[in-house]
């Protein structure tokens, strides 16, 4: 984690009453931080602010910040947010931004129980921001590793406001330019470390410029030029040149590419001219913001689930809410988790619990397999899982800690107990009833909250499959270390689940997270299904309830922000400085209308004609008619397509297959349609 | 702060891109609007981006499902950023531009060039208006001091005079107080004889300083009173009891502009889907328009075949019955229901729609007399025959023959396709005459 980096004071809640951490919340904030750290979280420092309903909606519209550049999109989000609040009861409890320190905004109208829940939730988010590697991609490129988000966004806001106020620059032009840029906000290389400038070694230099101009610069006299470097010579030299094609590798960071090589189309001149300084500057700013927000978009499920998991553990597990507040809290959770659909909170939380449970189970199974006479073949026969589970129950002294049970606590293994705190408790300096966790270490808390004995996961251990047993058992050495189950469990690492969670939270994003941890049990239990469009019926139908298919469709939604992958294939297409993009086709076609509209915007950033090669599936109307009568799907044919916009006209033409074959991926398939499905 | 501007810009952007109102009425999705809020789809307000084709993409849903079962309205997907995605809708995301009925009415006025001016009817209350009326007594707090000051100033202006000059006049040789007074009066100086006598006595010694008033006038400029005030300040303004006025609120008679709209629809067997839809397309904007125009709008929905019965708005456009058609049954019911809305207090609109089929002689013998008996701002009949005239469907024709094309309070409109809807609405709303009661 990086050092706290103070925000410049002007970005700091000037607009909000400096009512941060109102009296009631001072203690919960402090305790939540202590508890979070005991649990192994390493959150950025968090500043808490209390805001009213309107301010909350404003903050949400601005993506959790107080100042953003002027743009109508914020107005749109704000409008939507307000209306949801009015009609849908979509209540916002908090918003926290990814910054160091983080700023969390709590809604004034929350009950105390809500506020406490929100604080625990926020602490977990702040941990995720600080420790997930994908967030590190934005900060990693910088020496001091600081986020500096609020300051950056505010700087951008000021700069753009200045451009808009500049009498030399047309305000509407600035707004349009931002619009053009934003159409590409998801076309970045979000898996790379962010750097302000993308080095472009492969861009051709020197000779591609007009040779005549070069000669002018040499200051050769007109006579000499006429004799030696005549027009014919120039043409010959220029003609000889190999058409320089770049980039060498397809470039996914479209924003960087147009920033380096783009021009703007000048209506009056009727040709491409260099971008103005402010235009490049706007491009740079929008690109930096796109990279900054990318990590949040890539880890929505993980991050919300992470926060929901720790919130629940602190609130319910450690009674962070008082008894009277608990009902409110339960109500709040029911609202958040039960909002239906595939909500990121409940999907994420359940996946995290799965990570924890499987790691814990693996630890237990490994221990059991090391008992003499137990092997993966016979484990389920010789081991009594009920007995094992009873042994996994935390000792009474740990499960219920009170002022009277301090001495029992002292009997427990040292690693579980925070000795200093215990002494303090004995001296009456710690309110043991309210904060029992203060007496425990990370290991102690892991023991106390061991997942496999939680009521909802009681069956999890026994459900271990033979496959899994084999997988673990086959590679296990030293497999006769213990004489009995009791002995084996005595050495058990109860923090295995949490440790695994911390590893996962560091390295995964939503795609890898869902791919690795979404199980068929999960899909079946929650009644998930995949659906597809039927050409024959003209509507959407359930295509599969199979976990693998559901996962396929889910991954499609998470991969690359749920958007198709587009890359620059040539910045000098046809040796005419045209731009050629390629859509890396994974079986799911482009929305052609949207692609055409986007190309029109891109033209403004390139200044010269823009092209896009893609693959589209086509069905013959006659085939659809036939298929409909026979109750089956018509055959679909994949064809190459080239979209082109030259500043005036958008054209879509068939492209020969050899021009697009390199774009088609044959190792992915997102289609879940069964052979016969509309019987 | 900035967000307010952003919101305004969004509205401007949305305004520019929302569907043309006339087009919306004829072809748009009226169903997503509510009676108090008209929602007009805005064509792709958000910026374009490279995106998957929705059909190709498919999705994930939750619920008890069988393979092959159609999926109605799948929920938003987790990757979708909470944005509504409706796979059944090829056009993709629709943002909505929302307007309240007032705005709708205003826009429609502009679009169709209407100028329906709603009339106030019932005197609902006598409210206290602004404190603009005056009385001579009242509590101190309502004393109109400003007025009193002005009156005092006026009085001062009227009574003040150039004392110095008049004193000089008294010094003219041989002049008597009477002569001074007479001269002053001749000059309209508001001076009393007593004052002149006093001043005359005071300058006894200096008398003879001037040979004549003419000489004096040539020597010394008289100073107008305004100049004096400007020079010396206002000084003392005489407040008089008679200038005291106390403000008290004006009594404003408020006439509420209220309207009752009776929607009548033929629901008999011949009114098939297409006809029903056209009636809905015509009636719904009329309802919105009148809601927007009047302070209070009440709606009565009557469905009829051979008999008539009152229904709720939700049911109104959906009902279909089997029986024959007797339009007068609806007007009989309307007459009864309208008793609750006395013509003296309510603006009334009676809109009926159907395919002009009626039982024999019902139109001439029953409907027309009823229409004439029910006082209303406007009676309208909307005929819808998308597939051409049926031979015995002559209700509209008979009405037109009887009332004439230019009747002030009867409108007949024909809607045979979506493209006729706005014309019909114009025909109806521009018919209402100015005559009232």
Interface residues (C-beta under 8 A of the other chain):
Chain A: X15 X58 X61 X62 X67 X68 X70 X71 X72 X73 X74 X75 X76 X78 X79 X157 X175 X179 X182 X183 X184 X185 X186 X187 X300 X301 X340 X341 X342 X343 X344 X347 X526 X527 X528 X529 X530 X531 X532 X533 X537 X539 X540 X541 X542 X543 X544 X545 X550 X553 X554 X556 X557 X558 X561 X562 X563 X564 X566 X583 X587 X588 X589 X590 X591 X592 X594 X595 X597 X598 X601 X617 X670 X672 X674 X677 X678 X679
Chain B: X1 X2 X3 X5 X6 X7 X8 X9 X10 X11 X12 X13 X14 X44 X45 X46 X47 X48 X49 X50 X51 X52 X53 X54 X55 X56 X57 X58 X59 X60 X61 X62 X63 X64 X65 X66 X67 X68 X69 X70 X71 X74 X75 X76 X77 X78 X79 X80 X87 X88 X92 X95
